[in-house]
């Protein structure tokens, strides 16, 4: 963090000494106000909901196997059963346990895959938004004659009159910004 602040101070000093025009923006606000930000969040949420439904269905399958195993276990404890019948029920119990173990393994693997896919989707959508914001920011800098525009998060202190976030939001076509 100290290195970032120091770098920002050094850049500002270089800019001031060179007589360059410097501006600061809040990139987080720019990205949150990107026109597709809300639809991207909705896409990620609906994808996560779809994954959750799949996991719930697998969970129901696991619960059914557990119930089946309990019933067989109950039948197995019947003192009136012959040794052959008990051995047959024991095999059924083992088969249900194998099926349950397989379903649990599938659930873990599917959960991990879904989490990775969700993270990848979020990352790809964020990169698209960020690239678009950077393009708009570059257009704004060129149109307004700025030599350097940095993210306010990289600086310890910035004069309020140097913050051009609202002007960039207007350039992006945002009428009512979300802070």
C-alpha positions as CSV (number, residue, x, y, z in Angstrom):
1,X,0.0,0.0,0.0
2,X,2.8,2.4,0.9
3,X,4.4,1.7,-2.5
4,X,1.1,2.5,-4.3
5,X,0.7,5.8,-2.4
6,X,4.4,6.7,-3.0
7,X,4.0,5.9,-6.7
8,X,1.0,8.1,-6.9
9,X,2.8,11.0,-5.2
10,X,5.7,10.6,-7.6
11,X,3.4,10.6,-10.6
12,X,1.6,13.7,-9.3
13,X,4.9,15.5,-8.7
14,X,6.1,14.6,-12.2
15,X,2.8,15.8,-13.7
16,X,2.8,19.1,-11.8
17,X,6.4,19.8,-12.7
18,X,5.7,19.1,-16.3
19,X,2.6,21.3,-16.4
20,X,0.4,18.4,-17.4
21,X,-3.4,18.1,-16.8
22,X,-4.2,15.5,-14.2
23,X,-7.5,13.9,-13.2
24,X,-8.7,11.3,-10.8
25,X,-11.6,8.9,-11.1
26,X,-13.2,6.3,-8.9
27,X,-13.0,3.2,-11.1
28,X,-15.3,1.2,-8.8
29,X,-18.1,3.8,-9.3
30,X,-17.5,3.8,-13.1
31,X,-17.7,0.0,-13.3
32,X,-20.8,-0.2,-11.0
33,X,-22.5,2.4,-13.3
34,X,-21.5,0.6,-16.6
35,X,-24.7,0.1,-18.7
36,X,-24.4,-3.7,-18.6
37,X,-23.3,-4.1,-14.9
38,X,-26.7,-4.9,-13.5
39,X,-27.6,-7.3,-16.4
40,X,-24.3,-9.0,-15.9
41,X,-24.9,-9.4,-12.1
42,X,-28.4,-10.8,-12.9
43,X,-26.8,-13.3,-15.3
44,X,-24.4,-14.4,-12.7
45,X,-27.2,-14.7,-10.1
46,X,-29.4,-16.7,-12.4
47,X,-26.5,-19.0,-13.3
48,X,-25.8,-19.5,-9.6
49,X,-29.6,-20.2,-9.0
50,X,-29.5,-22.8,-11.9
51,X,-26.5,-24.5,-10.3
52,X,-28.2,-24.5,-6.9
53,X,-31.3,-26.1,-8.4
54,X,-29.2,-28.9,-9.9
55,X,-27.5,-29.4,-6.5
56,X,-30.8,-29.5,-4.7
57,X,-32.0,-32.2,-7.1
58,X,-28.9,-34.2,-6.3
59,X,-29.4,-33.6,-2.6
60,X,-32.9,-35.0,-2.9
61,X,-31.5,-38.1,-4.7
62,X,-29.1,-38.5,-1.8
63,X,-31.9,-38.1,0.8
64,X,-33.9,-40.8,-1.0
65,X,-30.9,-43.2,-0.8
66,X,-30.5,-42.5,2.9
67,X,-34.2,-43.3,3.5
68,X,-33.9,-46.4,1.4
69,X,-30.9,-47.5,3.5
70,X,-32.7,-46.8,6.7
71,X,-35.7,-49.0,5.6
72,X,-33.4,-51.8,4.6
73,X,-31.5,-51.5,7.9
74,X,-34.8,-51.7,9.8
75,X,-35.8,-54.8,7.8
76,X,-32.3,-56.3,8.5
77,X,-32.8,-56.0,12.2
78,X,-35.9,-58.2,12.1
79,X,-35.1,-61.2,14.4
80,X,-37.4,-63.4,12.4
81,X,-35.2,-63.2,9.2
82,X,-33.2,-66.2,8.1
83,X,-29.5,-66.0,7.6
84,X,-29.9,-66.0,3.8
85,X,-32.5,-63.2,3.9
86,X,-30.2,-61.2,6.2
87,X,-27.2,-61.7,3.9
88,X,-29.4,-60.5,1.0
89,X,-30.4,-57.4,2.9
90,X,-26.8,-56.8,3.8
91,X,-25.9,-56.8,0.1
92,X,-28.7,-54.3,-0.5
93,X,-27.4,-52.1,2.3
94,X,-23.9,-52.1,0.8
95,X,-25.3,-51.3,-2.7
96,X,-27.2,-48.3,-1.3
97,X,-24.1,-47.1,0.5
98,X,-22.1,-47.4,-2.7
99,X,-24.7,-45.4,-4.6
100,X,-24.9,-42.8,-1.9
101,X,-21.1,-42.5,-1.9
102,X,-21.1,-42.0,-5.7
103,X,-23.8,-39.4,-5.5
104,X,-21.9,-37.5,-2.8
105,X,-18.7,-37.6,-4.9
106,X,-20.7,-36.3,-7.9
107,X,-22.1,-33.5,-5.8
108,X,-18.7,-32.4,-4.6
109,X,-17.3,-32.5,-8.1
110,X,-20.3,-30.7,-9.6
111,X,-20.1,-28.1,-6.9
112,X,-16.5,-27.4,-7.5
113,X,-17.0,-27.2,-11.3
114,X,-20.0,-24.9,-10.8
115,X,-18.0,-22.6,-8.5
116,X,-15.1,-22.5,-11.0
117,X,-17.5,-21.7,-13.9
118,X,-19.2,-18.9,-11.9
119,X,-15.9,-17.4,-11.0
120,X,-14.8,-17.5,-14.6
121,X,-18.1,-16.0,-15.8
122,X,-17.8,-13.2,-13.2
123,X,-14.2,-12.5,-14.2
124,X,-14.9,-12.5,-18.0
125,X,-17.9,-10.1,-17.5
126,X,-15.8,-7.8,-15.3
127,X,-13.0,-7.7,-17.8
128,X,-15.4,-6.7,-20.5
129,X,-16.9,-3.9,-18.4
130,X,-13.5,-2.7,-17.3
131,X,-12.2,-2.6,-20.9
132,X,-15.2,-0.6,-21.9
133,X,-14.8,1.8,-19.0
134,X,-11.1,2.2,-19.9
135,X,-12.1,3.0,-23.5
136,X,-14.6,5.6,-22.4
137,X,-12.0,7.0,-20.0
138,X,-9.4,7.3,-22.8
139,X,-12.0,9.1,-25.0
140,X,-12.8,11.4,-22.2
141,X,-9.1,12.2,-21.5
142,X,-8.5,12.9,-25.2
143,X,-11.6,15.1,-25.6
144,X,-10.9,17.1,-22.4
145,X,-7.1,17.3,-22.8
146,X,-6.1,15.3,-19.8
147,X,-2.5,13.9,-19.8
148,X,-3.1,11.5,-17.0
149,X,-6.1,10.1,-15.2
150,X,-5.5,7.7,-12.3
151,X,-7.8,5.7,-10.0
152,X,-8.5,7.6,-6.7
153,X,-7.9,4.4,-4.8
154,X,-4.2,4.5,-5.7
155,X,-3.8,7.9,-4.1
156,X,-3.8,8.8,-0.4
157,X,-5.3,12.3,-1.0
158,X,-6.8,14.1,-4.0
159,X,-8.2,17.5,-4.2
160,X,-12.0,17.2,-4.8
161,X,-11.7,19.5,-7.9
162,X,-9.4,16.9,-9.6
163,X,-12.1,14.2,-9.4
164,X,-13.6,13.8,-12.9
165,X,-15.7,10.7,-12.1
166,X,-19.0,12.5,-12.7
167,X,-17.9,13.9,-16.0
168,X,-16.8,10.5,-17.2
169,X,-20.1,9.0,-16.1
170,X,-21.8,11.6,-18.3
171,X,-19.6,10.6,-21.2
172,X,-20.7,7.0,-20.5
173,X,-24.3,8.2,-20.8
174,X,-25.2,7.6,-17.1
175,X,-27.9,9.9,-16.0
176,X,-28.3,9.0,-12.3
177,X,-25.0,7.5,-11.0
178,X,-25.0,4.8,-8.3
179,X,-22.4,5.7,-5.7
